[in-house]
């Protein structure tokens, strides 16, 4: 594909608190800026309150559904890199009916929920796209009464993922989910499991392949999986096979971690060159 892909990313942008600072974030935010840095034409459907800084979506064509408050998380990372989260506020779910008619066709539909705000079946029915990608993390989360995020076992309804071409799940998302990877692989043509510094596994057409990482000096791991998914889907949209798409995803994810709070996303164009150095190893 020679022309830049047109992407529609759907999900809540967020305000993320780490220590005393609160910065823009969320899967759609990281993915949207990653797509833009890679050279795509980007549209974002989200919901946010007046507390979201106006500059957060600069450079993106965004439709922001007004909400009382922007979805907000407090993120804490343990010594092993595992993340614990608490929800401080949540915007309402997204409705595909809010999409203008001109937004209902795209090269890529990137569904990027953070708290179950995206109905996968409704969006895949409403938007015609050559490639549909889904970030699973926002579908395995539940909010406890005190705001802490838990991960009860997620069981998608039969046929709910029928329109999805590639699903992305992080190692942290698998806690309490049993055989989720196998269940996803039974419903979606491509499933990618990201494992941080240990690379990722790509399950496609009944075969699992392992892809390594792009060398990076990690400052902040937040958003790495979202950037990976955008890079992977960019590769699929231009005709890469799943392994080469994962190499571009790995390069994008590595750039995302090299600054705090998305500060490296404006360097995302470097991912195209860095992808060539990402190693590929078959699983035993």
N, C-alpha and C positions, 0 to 999 in steps of 0.2 A: 504494500500500500504506500503510494507516494505522498498523498495528501495527509496533512495532520488529522488524526482521528478527532471526531466530535464525541465528547464524553458527557454523560449526565451522572453526577454523583449525588446520592440521596442519603441523608442522615443528619443527625444533630451535630452542629458545631458546639463546642463546650468551652467552659472556663475551667482550667486545671490548676489546682493548688498543690504546690510542692514547697514545703517550708513556709516562708512568709509571702511568696510571690504567687500571683494568679495570672496565668497566661492563656491565650486562645489555644484550643486543641480540638480533639474529637476526630473520629475516623474520617468524616467527610472533609474536615479542614486539612488534615495532613495529606489525604489522598488528592484533594483538589489542587493544592499547591504543588504536589509531586507531579501530577498530570501536566500542570502548566509548565513546570520546569523541564519536563521531558519533551515538550513541544506540542502538546495537544491543545485543542480548543475545548474549554471547560465550562460547563454549567453546573451549578450546585443548587439543589433544593434542600432547604434547611428551615429550622425554626429557632428563633432567638429573641431575647428580651432586650430592653434598652441598655442593659448592663454590658452587652457585647461591644468592645471597642470598634468604632467605625472602620478602622484600618485593618481589622482582622481578615476581611474578605477582599481586600484591595487586589486588583488584578484578575479577579474571578467574576464571571457573570453569574450573579447569585440572586435567587428568589428566596427572600427571607420571610417566612410566615411569622407575623408578630406573636410573641408569647409574653406572659407576665415576667418570666425570668429565663435566662439562658441555662441550659443543663450544665451543672457544675459538679466536678469531682475533686476529692482530695486523694492524691496518689502517694503511696508509701512503698518503698522498695526495700526488701530484706537483703541480708548479706549474700544470699544465693541469687539475687536478681528477681525473685518472685515479687509480684505486685499485689498489694492490698489496697482496696478502694473504698471510699465512702461518698455517697451522693449527697450533695448539699442543696441541689435544686434540679427539677426536671421539667423540660418543655413538653408540650403535648405531642402525641404521635403525628406523623406526617400523613397527608392524604394525597394520593396521586391525582385526585380531582383538582388539586391546586395548580397542576402543571398547565401552562399555556399550550394551545394546540401545536405551536411551533416547536415545543420542547418534547414532543411525544415520539420523535424518531432520533436515533443516535447510533453512532458506530458501537459505542460501549455504554452499557448501563451498569454503573458501579454502585451496588447497594451496600451502604456502610453504616449500619445502625450501631448505637452505643448502649441503648436501653430498650430494645424491642420496639423502637418507634417506627420501623418499616415493616409493612406487611408484604412479604416477598411475593406471594401469589398476586396480590393486587397490583403491584408495580410492574411485574413482568407481563401482566395482561394489558396494562395501560400504555406501556412504552415498547415500541418496536426497535430492537437493537440487534446487531450482528453478534455481539458478545455480551454476555451477562455475567458479572462477577459478584460474589457475596462474601462479605466479611462476617464470619459466624460469631465473633466474640460478643456482639450486642444482643444475640439471641439466647445465649446461655446464662445471662445475668438476671438476678432478681434482687430487689432492694428490701432489706430487712427493716423493721420498724425504726431502728436507730440510724438508718442510712447506710449501714454497711452493705457491701455487695457480696452476695452469695451466688453459688452456681448449682442450682438444682438440676437434676438430669433433664435434658432437653430432648423432646421427642417431636420432631416435625410431623405435621399431619400428612397422610398419604397424598402424594402429588403436589405438596406445597413447594417443592424445589424443582419441579419439572422443567421450568424455563431457565434454570441456572446452568451455565457452562463451566464455571470454575468456582470452587468454594475454598476459603482460606481460614485456617484455624491455627491459633498459636498454642504452644505447649501449655501455657498457663490456663488456656480455655478448656483443656481436657480434664482438669481436676473434677472428679465426680461424674464424668460423662461416660464411663464404661467404654463400650466399643463404638464411640461416636465416629471415629475415622472410617471404620468399616461400614457404618450405616450411611455416612455421607457418600462413600464410594459407590454404594449401591444405588444412589439416587442422582449423582452428579458426575458428568464425564471426567472432570479433573478435580482432584482434591490436593491441596498443598498444606502441609503441616510445617510451620516455622518453629525453629528451635534455637533462636538467638545465635550465639557464637558457634553453635554446632551445625549451622546451616539449615537445610530444609529437606523434606521428602516430598516428592511429586508422585502422586498415584494417578496414572492415566492409562486407559485402555488395558486395565488389568495388570499393569506393570508398575513397580515402584522404583523410582530413581532417586539418588541422593545428590544434592547440589550443595557446594560449600558456601563460603562467605567471601565478601570483598573486604580486604584489610581496612580497618578503621580504628581511629582513636576515640573510643566511646566516652561521651560526656553525659548523655541523657538518652535512655532507651525508649522513651515515650514516642509513639508514632512510627516505630520501625516497621511493625507489621502492616500498618496502613500504607506506608510508602512502598513496601515490598509488593503488596497487592496491586497498587497502581502500576508499578513497573512491570509486573508480570502481565497484567491485562493489556498494557501498551504493547508488549511483545506479541501477545496473541493477536491483537488487532492488526498488526502489521504483517502477520503471517509466520511468526516464529513457531517452532515446535515447543511443547511445554518445557523441555529442559532449557532451551535457550531463553525462553521467557522467564524462567526462574533465575537465570544468571543476571538478567537485567533487573529483576526484582531484588536480588541480593545486593546488587550495586546501589540501587535506590535506597534500600533499607540501611545500608552502611552509611550513606551520606546523611540520612536523617538523624543518626545518633551522634553525629560529630559536633553538635552544638545544642545548647539547652533551649527548650521551648520552640522547636522548629526553626531555630536561627540559621540552620544550614540549608533549608529548602530552596533558597535562591541559587544554590550551586547544583541543583539536581541535573542540569544538563550534562554534568561530568559522568553521569551513570552510563551513558552510551559507550564511552571509551573504557570505563572501569569494568564493564561486564565481561570483556574478553579475558580477564585474568581470573574470573571466578571458576574454581575447579569443579569437575563433575565426577562423581563416583557412583557406580552401580551398587545397590544394596546386595549383600551376600545372598 
